Amino acid sequence: MIFLLMIDTPEEKRKFVILYEKYRYLMQKVAMDVLHDSFLAEDAVHNAFVSVAYNLDKLDEFEDVPTKLYLVACARNAAFDLYRKRSSQVKKEILFEEAMEKGGYVTYIESDLENGILDILKNLPLKYRDVFMLKYVNNMENREIAKVCGILEGTVRQRLSRGKVIIERKIKEMEGNLDE
């Protein structure tokens, strides 16, 4: 398993293997319910386990409900990400084909704003980024995030609020740079 290269200690590797063996079929079913394609569902589960490997230190028990909820949420969100990406790609292909049929030329340039927002999220301080990912990517409740991260629910709310302020400030800076 290539995932094990991302994990440092033997204890964490053992933990990951147990989680993988125990929940991969459940995660596959969740992804399949969203995507209706076994190959794409497999890709979604792979992407979900990359996220799990990154956040392995935050998972305590193999049998507890928050761990199962977290893994199911990771699989569902990875499946939705693939679905959105695939839908967007199909729309672009259809538009491209229509334009080519009419004899037109087509160019597609991703906006600087789109790329900049991704950079902002990637460069967000780790303590804010983790909480944001759990809240907005994995759709977890604040109390679930608090339990997974081992912090108070008030701290989760505070980090979300401060993270939003940082993101808003960076977007305004970026928009100002784009106008120039």
C-alpha positions as CSV (number, residue, x, y, z in Angstrom):
1,M,0.0,0.0,0.0
2,I,1.4,3.3,-1.1
3,F,-0.4,5.1,1.7
4,L,2.0,3.6,4.2
5,L,4.8,5.7,2.7
6,M,3.0,8.8,4.0
7,I,3.0,7.5,7.6
8,D,6.0,7.6,9.9
9,T,5.7,5.3,12.9
10,P,5.0,1.6,12.9
11,E,2.1,2.2,15.4
12,E,0.4,4.6,13.0
13,K,1.0,2.2,10.0
14,R,-0.7,-0.6,12.0
15,K,-3.5,1.8,12.9
16,F,-3.9,2.8,9.2
17,V,-3.9,-0.8,8.0
18,I,-6.6,-1.7,10.5
19,L,-8.8,1.3,9.5
20,Y,-8.3,0.5,5.8
21,E,-9.2,-3.2,6.2
22,K,-12.2,-2.5,8.5
23,Y,-13.8,0.4,6.6
24,R,-12.7,0.4,2.9
25,Y,-15.8,-1.6,1.8
26,L,-18.1,0.7,3.6
27,M,-16.4,3.7,2.1
28,Q,-16.5,2.1,-1.3
29,K,-20.3,1.6,-0.9
30,V,-20.7,5.3,0.1
31,A,-18.7,6.5,-2.8
32,M,-20.6,4.1,-5.2
33,D,-23.9,5.6,-4.0
34,V,-22.7,9.0,-5.1
35,L,-20.8,8.1,-8.3
36,H,-22.6,5.0,-9.6
37,D,-19.2,3.9,-11.2
38,S,-17.0,1.4,-9.4
39,F,-13.8,2.8,-10.9
40,L,-14.6,6.3,-9.8
41,A,-15.7,5.1,-6.4
42,E,-12.4,3.4,-6.0
43,D,-10.6,6.6,-6.9
44,A,-12.7,8.5,-4.3
45,V,-11.9,5.9,-1.6
46,H,-8.2,6.3,-2.5
47,N,-8.5,10.1,-2.2
48,A,-10.3,9.7,1.1
49,F,-7.6,7.5,2.5
50,V,-5.0,10.1,1.6
51,S,-6.9,12.5,3.8
52,V,-7.1,9.9,6.5
53,A,-3.4,9.3,6.4
54,Y,-2.8,13.0,6.8
55,N,-5.1,13.2,9.8
56,L,-4.4,9.8,11.4
57,D,-3.1,11.2,14.6
58,K,-6.6,12.7,15.3
59,L,-8.3,9.3,15.2
60,D,-8.3,7.4,18.4
61,E,-10.5,4.3,18.4
62,F,-11.2,1.9,15.6
63,E,-14.7,1.1,16.7
64,D,-16.0,4.4,17.9
65,V,-18.8,6.3,16.1
66,P,-16.8,9.5,15.5
67,T,-14.1,7.5,13.6
68,K,-16.7,5.8,11.5
69,L,-18.5,9.0,10.8
70,Y,-15.3,10.7,9.9
71,L,-14.3,8.0,7.4
72,V,-17.7,7.9,5.8
73,A,-17.7,11.7,5.5
74,C,-14.2,11.5,3.9
75,A,-15.4,9.0,1.4
76,R,-18.6,10.9,0.6
77,N,-16.8,14.2,0.2
78,A,-14.1,12.7,-2.0
79,A,-16.9,11.2,-4.1
80,F,-18.7,14.5,-4.4
81,D,-15.4,16.2,-5.3
82,L,-14.9,13.7,-8.1
83,Y,-18.5,14.1,-9.2
84,R,-18.2,17.9,-9.4
85,K,-14.8,17.7,-11.2
86,R,-16.2,15.2,-13.7
87,S,-19.4,17.2,-14.3
88,S,-17.4,20.3,-14.9
89,Q,-15.1,18.5,-17.3
90,V,-18.1,17.0,-19.2
91,K,-19.6,20.5,-19.5
92,K,-16.3,21.9,-20.8
93,E,-16.1,19.1,-23.3
94,I,-19.6,19.7,-24.6
95,L,-19.0,23.4,-25.0
96,F,-15.7,22.7,-26.7
97,E,-17.4,20.3,-29.2
98,E,-20.2,22.7,-29.9
99,A,-17.8,25.5,-30.6
100,M,-15.7,23.3,-32.9
101,E,-18.8,22.2,-34.8
102,K,-19.6,25.9,-35.4
103,G,-16.0,26.4,-36.7
104,G,-14.9,28.6,-33.8
105,Y,-11.7,28.7,-31.8
106,V,-11.8,27.8,-28.2
107,T,-9.5,28.9,-25.4
108,Y,-9.9,28.2,-21.7
109,I,-7.9,30.0,-19.1
110,E,-8.5,29.4,-15.4
111,S,-9.0,32.6,-13.6
112,D,-6.3,34.0,-11.4
113,L,-8.9,34.5,-8.7
114,E,-9.7,30.7,-8.8
115,N,-6.1,29.8,-8.4
116,G,-5.5,32.4,-5.8
117,I,-8.3,31.1,-3.5
118,L,-6.8,27.6,-3.6
119,D,-3.5,29.1,-2.7
120,I,-5.0,30.9,0.2
121,L,-6.6,27.7,1.5
122,K,-3.4,25.8,1.1
123,N,-1.4,28.4,2.9
124,L,-3.8,28.9,5.8
125,P,-2.2,28.1,9.1
126,L,-2.5,24.4,9.9
127,K,-4.7,24.8,13.0
128,Y,-7.2,26.8,11.0
129,R,-6.9,24.7,7.8
130,D,-7.6,21.4,9.7
131,V,-10.8,22.8,11.3
132,F,-11.9,24.3,8.0
133,M,-11.3,21.0,6.1
134,L,-13.3,19.1,8.7
135,K,-16.1,21.6,8.8
136,Y,-16.5,22.5,5.1
137,V,-15.0,19.5,3.2
138,N,-16.1,16.7,5.6
139,N,-19.3,18.5,6.7
140,M,-18.6,17.7,10.4
141,E,-20.4,19.4,13.3
142,N,-18.4,21.6,15.6
143,R,-18.7,19.1,18.5
144,E,-17.4,16.3,16.2
145,I,-14.5,18.4,15.1
146,A,-13.7,19.2,18.8
147,K,-13.7,15.5,19.6
148,V,-11.5,14.5,16.6
149,C,-9.0,17.4,17.3
150,G,-9.1,17.1,21.0
151,I,-10.0,20.7,21.6
152,L,-13.0,22.5,23.0
153,E,-16.1,23.3,20.9
154,G,-15.6,27.0,21.6
155,T,-12.0,26.7,20.2
156,V,-13.4,25.2,17.0
157,R,-15.8,28.2,16.6
158,Q,-13.0,30.6,17.3
159,R,-10.7,29.0,14.8
160,L,-13.4,29.0,12.1
161,S,-14.1,32.7,12.8
162,R,-10.4,33.7,12.7
163,G,-9.8,31.5,9.6
164,K,-12.7,33.3,7.8
165,V,-11.1,36.7,8.7
166,I,-7.8,35.6,7.3
167,I,-9.4,34.3,4.1
168,E,-11.5,37.4,3.6
169,R,-8.4,39.6,4.1
170,K,-6.3,37.6,1.6
171,I,-9.1,37.6,-1.0
172,K,-9.4,41.4,-0.7
173,E,-5.7,41.7,-1.1
174,M,-5.8,39.4,-4.1
175,E,-8.7,41.2,-5.7
176,G,-6.8,44.5,-5.3
177,N,-3.8,43.0,-7.0
178,L,-5.9,41.8,-9.9
179,D,-7.4,45.2,-10.5
180,E,-4.0,46.8,-10.9
